[in-house]
């Protein structure tokens, strides 16, 4: 969570304070599921004190029961930022490879350059929406 060892209050409230605002509702829903006794898992972003954004993957399980909820929720969280970044880069590389193939096919068909460029622009636009 971007704080030195021993400098983090490992409570749900402290962890939620670090969750990216756009992901907070989904994390709260998963936490509620765990507290209700269901297994829960999520990927979400956290914002470190220095402003860096990291992706985390968490899994939680309820242990024990009181009358209407779990007595305790235990879980594990690990950083998957590098995995997410590699997935993004692979998707970009795939898009570029597709575009290269489209350009190559258009040029091999002796299409006018303006038509090839229009096709490239349309393909880029379609892939970046």
ChimeraX attribute file (.defattr): number of C-alpha atoms within 10 A of each C-alpha:
attribute: neighborCount
match mode: 1-to-1
recipient: residues
	/A:1	20
	/A:2	16
	/A:3	11
	/A:4	7
	/A:5	7
	/A:6	7
	/A:7	9
	/A:8	12
	/A:9	10
	/A:10	10
	/A:11	8
	/A:12	11
	/A:13	9
	/A:14	12
	/A:15	13
	/A:16	17
	/A:17	12
	/A:18	17
	/A:19	23
	/A:20	18
	/A:21	13
	/A:22	10
	/A:23	15
	/A:24	17
	/A:25	13
	/A:26	14
	/A:27	21
	/A:28	14
	/A:29	13
	/A:30	20
	/A:31	24
	/A:32	15
	/A:33	19
	/A:34	24
	/A:35	23
	/A:36	17
	/A:37	21
	/A:38	18
	/A:39	16
	/A:40	19
	/A:41	19
	/A:42	16
	/A:43	16
	/A:44	20
	/A:45	21
	/A:46	23
	/A:47	17
	/A:48	15
	/A:49	11
	/A:50	8
	/A:51	9
	/A:52	9
	/A:53	17
	/A:54	19
	/A:55	19
	/A:56	18
	/A:57	15
	/A:58	17
	/A:59	17
	/A:60	21
	/A:61	21
	/A:62	21
	/A:63	16
	/A:64	11
	/A:65	13
	/A:66	9
	/A:67	6
	/A:68	9
	/A:69	18
	/A:70	19
	/A:71	14
	/A:72	14
	/A:73	19
	/A:74	11
	/A:75	13
	/A:76	10
	/A:77	13
	/A:78	12
	/A:79	17
	/A:80	16
	/A:81	16
	/A:82	11
	/A:83	11
	/A:84	14
	/A:85	12
	/A:86	11
	/A:87	12
	/A:88	12
	/A:89	12
	/A:90	12
	/A:91	12
	/A:92	14
	/A:93	12
	/A:94	12
	/A:95	16
	/A:96	13
	/A:97	12
	/A:98	14
	/A:99	18
	/A:100	13
	/A:101	12
	/A:102	16
	/A:103	18
	/A:104	12
	/A:105	13
	/A:106	18
	/A:107	14
	/A:108	9
	/A:109	9
	/A:110	9
	/A:111	12
	/A:112	10
	/A:113	12
	/A:114	9
	/A:115	12
	/A:116	18
	/A:117	13
	/A:118	11
	/A:119	16
	/A:120	17
	/A:121	13
	/A:122	11
	/A:123	15
	/A:124	15
	/A:125	10
	/A:126	9
	/A:127	11
	/A:128	8
	/A:129	5
